[in-house]
C-alpha cells in the first residue's frame, strides 16, 4: 500500500498513521496489563476473560511491530540512506527480540492452562520485558522516523 505513494510526504505520512495506531494499541495493552497486575492473586477466577483479552492484544501488538511497523521504519531508514540509524535499529532489535519470545511464551502458557499460581511472577517478568521493549521501540521510531520529519515536509 505505502509503496504505491508518489511523494515522500504521502509515503512517510502513512507510516505516521501506522505508528499512531500501533501506539494506541500499546496504550490499550498497558491499561489491560495494569488491570491484570492489580488483581488479587488468590482469587484466580477474577482473571478469566480479561486475561484472554490481554493475551490477544499482546500478540496483536507484538505481531504488528514485527510484521508492519519495524519493516516500515527500516524501509524509511533505507530510503533516506540513514546508515547510522539503521545500525542503531539493529542494536535495538536485538533488545526487542527476546521480549517477543517472553510475550509469546506468556500467551501460550496462559491460553493453555487454568493454573494461575505463577501469574504474579509472570506478569512481573512480562512487565519488565515490555518496559525494555517500549523503550527500544520508542528509540527506533525516533532514529528511523522522527529524525526524517523535516526531510518529508
Buried (B, 14 or more C-beta within 10 A) or exposed (E): EBEEBEEBEEBBBBBBEBBEEBBEBBEBBBEBBEEBBEBEBEEBEEBEEEBEBBBEBBBBBBBBBBEBBBEBBBBBBEEBEBEEBBEBBEEBBEBBEEBBEBBBEBBEBBEEEEEBEEBBEBBEBBBEBBEBBBEBBBBBBEBBBEBBEEEBE
